[in-house]
Amino acid sequence: MPRRSAADPHTGGPSRFPLVSCEDALASLHIFGPVSTEVIPVEEATGRVLATDVRASLDVPHFARSYMDGYAVRARDTRAASPSRPVSLRIAGAVEMGHKPPGRVGRGDAMRIPTGGMLPAGADAVVMVEHTQEPDDATVSIERAAAAGQHVMRRGEDVRRGQIVLGKGRRFRAHDVGALSGVGLSRVRVFRRPRVAVIATGDEIVPPHVRPGPGQVRNVNQYALRAMIEAEGGQPVDLGVLPDRRPVIQRALERALRDADLVLMSGGSSVGIKDHTPAVVRAVRGSKILVHGIRLKPGKPTLIARARRKPILGLPGNPTSALVIFELFGVPLLRRLGGEPLAQAFSPRHQRAARLATAIQSQAGREDWIRVALEETPRGDPIAHPVTGGSGEIFSFVRADGMVRIPPKSRGLAARTSVQVRLLG
């Protein structure tokens, strides 16, 4: 169980939340496992996670072939060759791409061969065409000795039949598709894309095309979260912006739990009069709130719950807070649901070393994540500039290249401190 705190590190007084550490909040997500699997065409697999080990069904290559344009020879026949005293061999034919050689290479023979051509029987090396001369159509002069195996890819040199070529839990990259095609696979079993329901609440929220009136704000969170979900391999299920009425939110949550694998609830996780998320979650039969309040800035009121074996992540309503929390908690959770192994899903993917341009102040007892913009230097050691802006200022996130973590025990970091920047996007 996560460790609880009775004091609010922001004020020093009694906490309105049972605060837990960021580490314990992340650990609470480890109970959720991958979604179900499906079989898809290999050409559609980029970005998906393998659900089984993939083994080669044949040797690759399945025949010995040439690395170079030249002549297939017996290496021992070229042993004495040099530019000043070339060795003459009889041309016994030519290998054509996509066909078997027309015969074998015997003693004193050579056979023309293109790059990728099948090595004829009897040959054990290829002499590059640059090291030869053809005095006539029947003879080739070899001007450099060849060693056995030179410029030859042996059968199975790339992959042996039965060898695991891609392991379960690997997220497909584009060139992996070609590799699977090369071992004869046209379909592959992967974890399906997790469906992520997005519920935004707030009477003050209006669509982007509507000019906001007094007290109103445009719908930032819902659009940003949909884009981030898609970027991480999920399928957003947009349930719209809901009014701050508990029955409406309750019905939306029930639908989300029926139709999606993960529920994001934006807004309503704090302690305001209209913050309905905790009560709505508790009303779901069998639900359990795992975390409500993290010793973290931004994102202190974050809620993590489980209902019908599915995770619910209650995000703060302020845009920057919501996006930071999704980056820290939603992204690894989505990667885990999508099939990545636990350690891989919860490990930071893209980090870069940098030096702080200015000092950063922090408050001991909470973990701070500071947005920074990176400035490249001629020496290649970037400088991280803290980006100013509160939790409601979305463009402070846009201007940032990454985030820097300040540990709970620290009161800040001095200028020129070496830091690891967690890159965004």
Buried (B, 14 or more C-beta within 10 A) or exposed (E): EBEEBEEBBBEEEEBBBBBBBBEBBBBBBEEBEBBEBEEBEBEEBEBBBBBEEBBBEBBBBBEBBBEBBBBBBBBEBBEEBEEEEBBEBBBBBBBBEEEEBEEBBEEEBBBBBBEBBBBBEBBBBBBBBEBBEEEEEEEBBBBBBBEEBBBBBBBBBBBBEEBEBBEBBBBBEEEBBEBBEBBEBEEBBBBBBBBBBBBBBBEBBBEEEEEBEEEEBBBBBBBBBBEBBEEBBBBBBBBEBBEBEBEBBBBBBBBBBEEBBBBBBBBBBBEEEBBBBBEBBEBBEEBEBBBBBBBBBBBBBBBBBBBEEBBBBBBBBBBBBBBBBBBBBBBBBBBBBBBBBBEBBBEEEEEBEBBBBEEBEBBEBBBBBBBBBBEEEEEEEBBBBBBEBEBBBBEBBBBBBBBBBBEBEBEBBEEEBEBBBBBBE
